[in-house]
């Protein structure tokens, strides 16, 4: 167990889930304004996924399925699922367990980037 840096406590304790990372030292393009003038940190790619989720919900009055993310961003299904899980871990979106299309953006719409066109051949 010491070879892998495992302890009995680490095997029995619940995994720690990170919430939204707040960093006041980031430049404007790396994060976005939030109340209290703090910045929420997300990558440009994560920002595109957030913008898509926000606009999809606004247009269709329900959240996107992961297949919608796959089709728009031209990524594999595991990549789309991984991004949704990561965004939820960061506290940028919320989902309800067992409810399809329940994904919602958890940050203000003003802090989202503009959704860009995806170039290249269709998937």
C-alpha positions, 0 to 999 in steps of 0.5 A, a space after each residue: 500500500 505504501 508503494 502507491 501512497 495509499 493509507 487506510 484513511 484514503 481507502 475508506 473516506 469519500 472522494 473530495 469533489 472540487 467546487 468552482 475555482 475562484 482566483 482573483 489573479 487571473 486575467 479577464 480572458 481566463 475567468 469571468 466576473 462574478 458578484 463580489 468582483 471575484 473571477 470564476 476560472 474555466 478554460 476557453 473550451 469549457 467556456 464553449 461547452 457552457 455557452 452551448 448548454 446555456 443557448 440550447 436550454 434557452 432555445 429548446 427549454 430543456 437541457 442538451 443531451 450528451 449526444 447533442 454535445 457530441 454532434 455540435 463539438 464533433 467529439 467522442 461520446 466519452 469526451 462529451 461525458 467527461 466534459 460534463 462531469 468536469 464542469 459539474 465538479 467545478 461547480 459550473 453546471 448542475 445536474 439532477 441524478 436520474 433526470 435526463 436533460 437536467 443540465 443547467 449552467 450555474 454561473 451568470 449568463 453575463 460571464 459566458 463567452 460567445 459561442 463560436 462556430 465549429 469548423 471542419 468536416 462533420 462527424 
